[in-house]
Amino acid sequence: TQKYKSWGQKPILMYGTIDRAVGVVLTEDIISAICVSRVPNIVAIPMLGTSCSRELERHLVKLDIFTYVWLDGDVKKKSIALKNRLKSLGLLTKSILTNKDPKAYTKEQIEEIL
């Protein structure tokens, strides 16, 4: 089932302070992004689904920052495919594979996972 429906371009939402960030985490949803952004020096961007728009890809390349892909546990293949796509664009990237959504973890657990 489809969790998000959007028409036209998806907005790029960013949680955290980019000028102090050492990494950016891509998540599926806003609540997960908010939870991840509580970790110091991390910025989180919800993709509002499991795909990364070309506009977001261009934005990430401009940021030139380590990028984590942390999607829900039920879409691990998509997470790995997105990681590989971002690596092909020259980004240092890691796919985080967990059984639960990022929003299911505490701040301390997220810090350990990252």
C-alpha positions as CSV (number, residue, x, y, z in Angstrom):
1,T,0.0,0.0,0.0
2,Q,1.1,3.5,-0.7
3,K,1.9,5.6,2.4
4,Y,2.5,8.9,0.6
5,K,0.9,10.4,-2.5
6,S,2.3,13.5,-4.0
7,W,1.8,15.4,-7.2
8,G,4.6,17.3,-8.9
9,Q,7.9,17.7,-7.2
10,K,8.3,16.6,-3.6
11,P,9.6,19.4,-1.2
12,I,13.0,18.9,0.3
13,L,12.6,19.1,4.1
14,M,15.7,19.2,6.2
15,Y,15.8,18.7,10.0
16,G,18.9,19.8,11.8
17,T,21.7,22.4,11.3
18,I,23.6,21.8,8.1
19,D,26.6,24.1,8.9
20,R,27.6,21.8,11.9
21,A,26.6,18.5,10.3
22,V,29.0,15.7,9.7
23,G,26.4,13.5,8.0
24,V,22.9,13.5,6.5
25,V,20.4,10.7,7.0
26,L,17.7,10.0,4.4
27,T,14.5,8.6,5.9
28,E,11.1,7.6,4.5
29,D,9.0,9.8,6.8
30,I,9.0,13.0,8.7
31,I,8.7,11.5,12.2
32,S,11.7,9.3,11.6
33,A,13.7,12.4,10.3
34,I,12.8,14.4,13.4
35,C,13.9,11.5,15.6
36,V,17.2,11.1,13.8
37,S,17.9,14.9,13.8
38,R,18.0,14.9,17.6
39,V,21.5,13.4,17.3
40,P,24.1,16.1,17.4
41,N,25.8,17.1,14.1
42,I,23.3,15.0,12.0
43,V,20.8,16.4,9.5
44,A,17.9,14.3,8.5
45,I,15.9,14.5,5.2
46,P,12.6,12.7,4.8
47,M,12.1,11.5,1.3
48,L,8.3,11.1,1.8
49,G,8.5,7.6,0.4
50,T,11.3,5.2,-0.7
51,S,12.6,7.1,-3.8
52,C,15.0,10.0,-4.0
53,S,14.1,12.7,-6.5
54,R,16.7,14.0,-9.0
55,E,16.4,17.3,-7.3
56,L,17.3,15.8,-3.9
57,E,20.2,14.0,-5.5
58,R,21.5,17.3,-6.9
59,H,21.1,18.9,-3.4
60,L,23.0,16.0,-1.8
61,V,25.9,16.3,-4.3
62,K,26.1,20.1,-3.6
63,L,26.2,19.4,0.2
64,D,29.0,16.9,-0.4
65,I,28.5,15.3,3.0
66,F,28.5,11.7,4.2
67,T,25.0,10.3,3.4
68,Y,23.2,7.5,5.3
69,V,20.2,5.8,3.7
70,W,17.9,4.5,6.5
71,L,14.7,3.2,5.2
72,D,12.1,1.1,7.0
73,G,13.1,-2.6,7.4
74,D,10.6,-3.8,4.8
75,V,12.4,-2.1,1.9
76,K,16.1,-3.2,2.4
77,K,16.6,-3.8,-1.3
78,K,15.5,-0.3,-2.1
79,S,17.8,1.1,0.6
80,I,20.8,-0.7,-0.9
81,A,19.8,0.3,-4.5
82,L,19.6,4.0,-3.4
83,K,22.9,3.8,-1.6
84,N,24.5,2.5,-4.8
85,R,22.9,5.2,-6.9
86,L,24.2,7.9,-4.5
87,K,27.7,6.3,-4.6
88,S,27.6,6.5,-8.4
89,L,27.1,10.2,-8.1
90,G,30.3,10.5,-6.0
91,L,28.8,10.6,-2.5
92,L,30.2,8.7,0.4
93,T,27.2,6.6,1.4
94,K,26.2,3.9,3.8
95,S,22.9,2.0,4.0
96,I,21.6,1.4,7.5
97,L,19.7,-1.9,7.7
98,T,17.5,-2.4,10.8
99,N,14.3,-4.3,11.4
100,K,12.5,-1.2,12.8
101,D,11.8,2.3,11.5
102,P,14.2,5.0,12.8
103,K,11.4,6.5,14.8
104,A,11.2,3.3,16.9
105,Y,14.6,4.0,18.4
106,T,15.7,6.3,21.2
107,K,18.2,9.1,20.5
108,E,20.9,7.0,22.2
109,Q,20.2,4.0,20.1
110,I,20.2,6.1,16.9
111,E,23.6,7.5,17.9
112,E,25.0,3.9,18.4
113,I,23.5,2.8,15.0
114,L,25.1,5.8,13.2
